[in-house]
Each structure stands twice: as C-alpha cells, then as structure tokens.
C-alpha cells in the first residue's frame, strides 16, 4: 500500500522561533582527567570529569617507603617476581579523543623493556583499537620510549634512564602529532594520521597488557600517573616533572595509610 499526500502552501521542515527566542550556550563536557598520586589511596585526584575507578589485578599495592616515592608520601609498587601479571586497570579510559597526555613518574628495578600503559590483549598483532605506551630504560631494545596507536609505532629519540632513579616519562598526542618527554625535556616527535579520535576496545592498564602471553611486566615503583584528554605543552610538562602533578593541578588529597 502506498499513501500519497498532496500539499499546498506547506513545508515538511519548518521552524518558527518567535521574538522571545533565546539561544543558550551549552557547557562543553570536561575532558578526560585521571591522576593517581596515591596520597588518598586508590583514588582519582582529578574529579572534574567524574572520578575514575581503579581495578587491581594481581599483587598491586601502595608503598610509603621513602626511597620508593617520587612526590608526596605514597606510590604504587608494581611487579612482584612471584606474580606474572600485575596491572592496574583505569576505568573509563577507552576514549582518549583527538588529543591526550600520558605521563608517569617511574622507577624501574629491571633494565629491560616493559609496559607503562597498555590496552593491548597480548594476542597477535596490536590492533588499531589498542594502544601501547612502553619503555626500554637501556635504549637497546627500542629508543627509550614508544607509543603504538592506531596500529602505528612511533619512538622517541635515543635516551637512557637505567640508573635506578625516578624519571618522568610522558607522551602527548595532538591530532596525530606525537611528542615524547623525559624528565620534562623534549625527547623526540612523531606523526601518525589524525582524524578520528583514539577509541580502544578496553581500558588502559598500568604495568602490563590485559593478558599475559609475553613477558612485558614493569617491575618497580610508579607515582603521579596522569591520563589527560588534552595535550600538555612543553612548559606544562616541565612543570609537572619538576614540581609534581599534585602541585601543578593544585590538589591536596587526604593522606591515608597503605592498603592492599
């Protein structure tokens, strides 16, 4: 059956606002902002976009030992030699948008290639819907820092940070433009196709991939873990590496005792 309508002086699409029309500006949604300082336990210190939750897999724990903390009085201890897979999953981090910053204060106990952040399942080739941010403190396996995003690999310039001390390791992505940083100083650039936002199959995890096939476990301490939905400038990156993210973002969470 077909119905036919004959219209005279009519419009299928019409809108009359009237003289009392007011246009209201909608507030933009706050960008993704996650900061784990560990000062308040397993709690996101940046809540403008809602507080992201942390899910521990394996023997992840907090440490208050002075030599294991970069800023403040607590940090994350990662990678017990008795457990093959230890990660900290960060909720609501599947959509990083068209620009983002990934940064960690890290002190590695082993001079070998390891994951910093990953959404890779460690099964076959890294897909375009997965992301890897990893490091090699010796610079032998890869040039220090690497980002695999949208299926494309970019690496930093040759750098080393295998002295057993804390170092600020970071990468920014701005519509395909990649910038690496070591201790707040530029450490190389790269370029991948921009366009569509970076959207992943699963949340980002700290310290390892989501599954354990190959050994890429980070073992050491992590502090000031930052995932931000905008690309920080070189000056901002230097400030965070020098002063700490807590001071940079002016957050002062209540300090708690270590908890498992």
Order of alpha helices (4+ residues) and beta strands (2+ residues): beta-beta-beta-beta-beta-beta-beta-beta-beta-beta-beta-beta-beta-beta-beta-beta-beta-alpha-alpha
